[in-house]
């Protein structure tokens, strides 16, 4: 197994900025609904809750970024993200611009369209270091 230093593969800036804008929009709609309707109604509360949930996703995306590679694993940093041990990878397939990383028991898809170009170069370099079957 190749020893890979711990690194973060970052989202494109546009990805987390869009999350911030959407979360702000939901929150403004929720607050507006609550104020205009004398703090009543389920619709205002639901928009506010959607805004807060979207902010939680934004914070996770901003601080954790998309992927972490290191300590012998590759991990998707989402609330329900997957991780795969690097020494269990059997095959790396590139399909429609995405990477599909396979082990005997699991599969991890990495969307390259949302990765910052500099981080994509780093990801490509690190994946090339792995001695596994391609395509």
Backbone as CSV, one residue per row, in Angstrom:
resi,resn,N_x,N_y,N_z,CA_x,CA_y,CA_z,C_x,C_y,C_z
1,UNK,0.839,-1.190,0.000,0.000,0.000,0.000,0.881,1.250,0.000
2,UNK,0.459,2.222,-0.731,1.163,3.499,-0.814,0.736,4.356,0.373
3,UNK,1.699,4.984,1.029,1.389,5.852,2.154,1.032,7.237,1.620
4,UNK,-0.211,7.629,1.797,-0.682,8.924,1.309,-0.846,9.860,2.491
5,UNK,-0.283,11.072,2.378,-0.443,12.052,3.444,-1.917,12.456,3.546
6,UNK,-2.330,12.879,4.712,-3.719,13.275,4.902,-3.985,14.576,4.155
7,UNK,-4.999,14.531,3.297,-5.307,15.709,2.503,-6.815,15.827,2.322
8,UNK,-7.254,17.052,2.102,-8.663,17.322,1.834,-8.824,17.671,0.363
9,UNK,-9.818,17.054,-0.241,-10.192,17.392,-1.613,-11.352,18.366,-1.483
10,UNK,-11.150,19.580,-1.962,-12.082,20.677,-1.733,-13.176,20.753,-2.796
11,UNK,-14.345,21.243,-2.352,-15.424,21.567,-3.279,-15.037,22.783,-4.106
12,UNK,-15.676,22.928,-5.266,-15.592,24.191,-5.970,-16.255,25.237,-5.082
13,UNK,-15.729,26.433,-5.098,-16.279,27.507,-4.263,-17.766,27.716,-4.563
14,UNK,-18.139,27.597,-5.816,-19.535,27.792,-6.221,-20.476,26.838,-5.489
15,UNK,-20.038,25.627,-5.206,-20.880,24.609,-4.560,-21.335,25.058,-3.179
16,UNK,-20.408,25.512,-2.342,-20.830,25.882,-0.991,-21.427,27.279,-0.928
17,UNK,-21.095,28.152,-1.898,-21.731,29.469,-1.954,-23.220,29.307,-2.296
18,UNK,-23.532,28.407,-3.227,-24.930,28.139,-3.574,-25.683,27.610,-2.355
19,UNK,-25.064,26.734,-1.573,-25.701,26.230,-0.342,-25.992,27.367,0.636
20,UNK,-25.062,28.310,0.755,-25.259,29.454,1.643,-26.408,30.327,1.156
21,UNK,-26.475,30.581,-0.133,-27.540,31.422,-0.688,-28.898,30.756,-0.529
22,UNK,-28.988,29.472,-0.816,-30.262,28.755,-0.673,-30.705,28.737,0.788
23,UNK,-29.783,28.463,1.693,-30.121,28.462,3.116,-30.591,29.826,3.584
24,UNK,-29.927,30.873,3.128,-30.335,32.234,3.495,-31.721,32.550,2.953
25,UNK,-31.980,32.128,1.714,-33.298,32.358,1.119,-34.412,31.684,1.893
26,UNK,-34.223,30.428,2.253,-35.240,29.711,3.043,-35.459,30.393,4.388
27,UNK,-34.363,30.817,5.003,-34.482,31.474,6.306,-35.218,32.803,6.199
28,UNK,-34.925,33.600,5.184,-35.615,34.878,4.974,-37.104,34.634,4.714
29,UNK,-37.431,33.641,3.881,-38.839,33.313,3.635,-39.548,32.896,4.925
30,UNK,-38.874,32.091,5.719,-39.463,31.654,6.983,-39.691,32.801,7.947
31,UNK,-38.690,33.668,8.085,-38.838,34.814,8.985,-39.907,35.773,8.477
32,UNK,-39.940,35.993,7.163,-40.960,36.859,6.582,-42.362,36.313,6.811
33,UNK,-42.523,35.029,6.628,-43.824,34.391,6.841,-44.253,34.518,8.307
34,UNK,-43.306,34.313,9.215,-43.633,34.410,10.644,-44.017,35.834,11.031
35,UNK,-43.276,36.817,10.538,-43.541,38.218,10.901,-44.850,38.704,10.280
36,UNK,-45.068,38.394,9.018,-46.272,38.869,8.334,-47.546,38.178,8.815
37,UNK,-47.425,37.000,9.363,-48.593,36.262,9.848,-48.654,36.213,11.368
38,UNK,-48.157,37.242,12.017,-48.185,37.342,13.484,-47.622,36.095,14.168
39,UNK,-46.504,35.630,13.677,-45.811,34.482,14.259,-46.687,33.242,14.347
40,UNK,-47.459,32.986,13.314,-48.309,31.801,13.321,-48.195,31.059,12.009
41,UNK,-48.678,29.868,12.017,-48.727,29.062,10.806,-47.538,28.132,10.675
42,UNK,-47.836,26.956,10.174,-46.794,25.938,10.024,-45.859,26.228,8.852
43,UNK,-46.316,26.996,7.864,-45.508,27.248,6.682,-44.241,28.048,7.025
44,UNK,-44.393,29.053,7.847,-43.241,29.852,8.255,-42.228,29.033,9.028
45,UNK,-42.725,28.182,9.900,-41.830,27.331,10.673,-41.088,26.349,9.766
46,UNK,-41.799,25.779,8.797,-41.147,24.795,7.922,-40.073,25.456,7.061
47,UNK,-40.323,26.672,6.555,-39.299,27.359,5.781,-38.087,27.700,6.658
48,UNK,-38.344,28.104,7.874,-37.246,28.390,8.796,-36.434,27.145,9.109
49,UNK,-37.119,26.021,9.315,-36.426,24.755,9.580,-35.597,24.349,8.359
50,UNK,-36.168,24.504,7.155,-35.398,24.201,5.943,-34.145,25.075,5.850
51,UNK,-34.266,26.333,6.216,-33.113,27.228,6.207,-32.035,26.783,7.177
52,UNK,-32.444,26.394,8.378,-31.479,25.932,9.384,-30.803,24.641,8.937
53,UNK,-31.588,23.698,8.401,-31.014,22.444,7.903,-30.023,22.724,6.776
54,UNK,-30.376,23.642,5.885,-29.472,23.974,4.793,-28.183,24.605,5.317
55,UNK,-28.275,25.423,6.368,-27.067,25.994,6.972,-26.186,24.906,7.584
56,UNK,-26.785,23.872,8.161,-26.002,22.755,8.710,-25.219,22.082,7.581
57,UNK,-25.870,21.854,6.441,-25.175,21.278,5.293,-24.066,22.205,4.801
58,UNK,-24.345,23.512,4.763,-23.341,24.484,4.332,-22.112,24.445,5.241
59,UNK,-22.334,24.456,6.539,-21.224,24.429,7.491,-20.395,23.160,7.311
60,UNK,-21.068,22.027,7.130,-20.357,20.770,6.900,-19.534,20.831,5.610
61,UNK,-20.117,21.341,4.533,-19.399,21.453,3.266,-18.214,22.406,3.368
62,UNK,-18.410,23.522,4.049,-17.365,24.540,4.136,-16.162,24.058,4.957
63,UNK,-16.425,23.476,6.107,-15.328,23.109,6.993,-14.737,21.727,6.704
64,UNK,-15.540,20.765,6.286,-15.031,19.417,6.053,-14.637,19.162,4.611
65,UNK,-15.175,19.942,3.680,-14.933,19.787,2.257,-15.431,18.427,1.764
66,UNK,-15.086,18.039,0.541,-15.712,16.891,-0.112,-15.134,15.546,0.327
67,UNK,-13.830,15.396,0.211,-13.176,14.125,0.521,-11.996,14.337,1.438
68,UNK,-11.678,13.304,2.199,-10.435,13.257,2.958,-9.733,11.970,2.567
69,UNK,-8.460,12.096,2.236,-7.643,10.938,1.915,-6.483,10.930,2.895
70,UNK,-6.296,9.812,3.574,-5.187,9.680,4.504,-5.497,8.661,5.576
71,UNK,-4.488,8.318,6.353,-4.610,7.313,7.397,-5.164,6.002,6.851
72,UNK,-4.835,5.717,5.591,-5.236,4.455,4.985,-6.664,4.393,4.493
73,UNK,-7.374,5.536,4.468,-8.762,5.532,4.001,-9.034,6.681,3.044
74,UNK,-10.092,6.544,2.271,-10.649,7.643,1.491,-12.090,7.769,1.966
75,UNK,-12.485,8.992,2.346,-13.771,9.198,2.995,-14.492,10.386,2.369
76,UNK,-15.796,10.194,2.100,-16.656,11.285,1.647,-17.167,11.979,2.903
77,UNK,-16.946,13.289,3.005,-17.296,14.045,4.206,-18.711,14.608,4.134
78,UNK,-19.689,13.744,4.059,-21.073,14.195,4.130,-21.677,13.618,5.402
79,UNK,-22.913,13.993,5.695,-23.525,13.512,6.930,-23.641,11.993,6.959
80,UNK,-23.830,11.381,5.815,-23.906,9.924,5.728,-22.859,9.404,4.759
81,UNK,-21.659,9.986,4.799,-20.601,9.660,3.847,-20.031,8.272,4.035
82,UNK,-19.521,7.737,2.938,-18.894,6.429,2.941,-17.391,6.576,3.083
83,UNK,-16.761,5.493,3.514,-15.305,5.459,3.528,-14.856,4.068,3.093
84,UNK,-13.695,4.049,2.470,-13.121,2.804,1.973,-11.660,2.766,2.373
85,UNK,-11.205,1.617,2.836,-9.793,1.430,3.128,-9.020,1.377,1.813
86,UNK,-7.940,2.127,1.729,-7.162,2.194,0.498,-6.584,0.839,0.109
87,UNK,-6.228,0.024,1.087,-5.630,-1.272,0.767,-6.669,-2.297,0.298
88,UNK,-7.970,-1.969,0.383,-9.016,-2.869,-0.094,-9.485,-2.532,-1.507
89,UNK,-9.006,-1.420,-2.073,-9.434,-1.007,-3.409,-8.920,-2.000,-4.437
90,UNK,-9.844,-2.500,-5.251,-9.500,-3.467,-6.293,-9.514,-2.848,-7.688
91,UNK,-10.349,-1.816,-7.864,-10.525,-1.265,-9.203,-10.934,0.198,-9.121
92,UNK,-10.409,1.013,-10.027,-10.820,2.405,-10.165,-11.297,2.587,-11.601
93,UNK,-12.548,2.980,-11.728,-13.144,3.153,-13.052,-13.518,4.618,-13.218
94,UNK,-13.237,5.169,-14.384,-13.659,6.534,-14.679,-14.834,6.437,-15.646
95,UNK,-15.986,6.976,-15.236,-17.202,6.897,-16.036,-17.910,8.241,-15.992
96,UNK,-18.147,8.822,-17.153,-18.842,10.122,-17.274,-18.162,11.200,-16.433
97,UNK,-16.850,11.143,-16.336,-16.099,12.145,-15.580,-15.994,11.859,-14.092
98,UNK,-16.702,10.866,-13.598,-16.661,10.513,-12.182,-15.758,9.302,-11.967
99,UNK,-15.236,9.182,-10.755,-14.473,8.001,-10.376,-15.399,7.050,-9.635
100,UNK,-15.331,5.784,-9.991,-16.039,4.739,-9.259,-14.962,3.834,-8.687
101,UNK,-14.847,3.859,-7.363,-13.819,3.088,-6.668,-14.484,1.858,-6.073
102,UNK,-13.954,0.678,-6.409,-14.589,-0.575,-5.999,-13.666,-1.414,-5.132
103,UNK,-14.286,-2.031,-4.128,-13.628,-3.062,-3.344,-14.409,-4.351,-3.593
104,UNK,-14.066,-5.408,-2.880,-14.823,-6.656,-3.030,-16.256,-6.510,-2.549
105,UNK,-16.483,-5.629,-1.575,-17.811,-5.549,-0.944,-18.522,-4.217,-1.111
106,UNK,-17.836,-3.184,-1.550,-18.488,-1.872,-1.624,-17.996,-1.065,-2.816
107,UNK,-18.660,0.063,-2.999,-18.359,0.937,-4.117,-18.511,2.383,-3.653
108,UNK,-17.629,3.243,-4.114,-17.664,4.663,-3.770,-17.560,5.463,-5.052
109,UNK,-18.521,6.369,-5.275,-18.499,7.217,-6.462,-18.057,8.618,-6.069
110,UNK,-17.089,9.138,-6.785,-16.571,10.483,-6.556,-16.953,11.342,-7.747
111,UNK,-17.757,12.366,-7.502,-18.185,13.284,-8.560,-17.103,14.335,-8.776
112,UNK,-16.495,14.323,-9.942,-15.409,15.265,-10.208,-15.915,16.647,-10.615
113,UNK,-17.206,16.765,-10.950,-17.750,18.052,-11.383,-17.841,19.066,-10.242
114,UNK,-17.848,18.609,-9.004,-17.979,19.528,-7.866,-16.655,19.743,-7.134
115,UNK,-15.565,19.208,-7.692,-14.253,19.327,-7.050,-13.497,20.517,-7.634
116,UNK,-12.872,21.298,-6.752,-12.019,22.409,-7.140,-10.923,21.891,-8.090
117,UNK,-10.618,22.618,-9.173,-9.620,22.137,-10.144,-8.259,21.789,-9.538
118,UNK,-7.778,22.583,-8.587,-6.491,22.268,-7.940,-6.584,20.971,-7.150
119,UNK,-7.696,20.778,-6.448,-7.880,19.554,-5.683,-8.057,18.349,-6.597
120,UNK,-8.675,18.561,-7.758,-8.853,17.466,-8.710,-7.505,16.967,-9.208
121,UNK,-6.586,17.897,-9.435,-5.229,17.512,-9.839,-4.570,16.680,-8.745
122,UNK,-4.733,17.103,-7.485,-4.170,16.353,-6.359,-4.806,14.970,-6.256
123,UNK,-6.127,14.898,-6.429,-6.830,13.613,-6.366,-6.328,12.676,-7.458
124,UNK,-6.222,13.182,-8.678,-5.722,12.356,-9.788,-4.330,11.823,-9.485
125,UNK,-3.468,12.678,-8.945,-2.109,12.279,-8.612,-2.102,11.187,-7.553
126,UNK,-2.904,11.350,-6.519,-2.932,10.363,-5.435,-3.542,9.035,-5.886
127,UNK,-4.566,9.090,-6.729,-5.167,7.848,-7.218,-4.223,7.094,-8.156
128,UNK,-3.395,7.830,-8.888,-2.418,7.196,-9.768,-1.367,6.420,-8.971
129,UNK,-1.112,6.844,-7.742,-0.120,6.170,-6.897,-0.584,4.791,-6.445
130,UNK,-1.902,4.568,-6.470,-2.432,3.273,-6.036,-2.200,2.231,-7.122
131,UNK,-1.745,1.066,-6.725,-1.461,-0.013,-7.674,-2.708,-0.891,-7.800
132,UNK,-3.692,-0.394,-8.587,-4.940,-1.134,-8.777,-5.314,-1.141,-10.256
133,UNK,-6.264,-2.001,-10.588,-6.746,-2.123,-11.961,-7.524,-0.862,-12.338
134,UNK,-7.282,-0.358,-13.533,-7.973,0.828,-14.038,-9.021,0.406,-15.049
135,UNK,-10.150,1.125,-15.015,-11.250,0.958,-15.940,-11.761,-0.412,-15.886
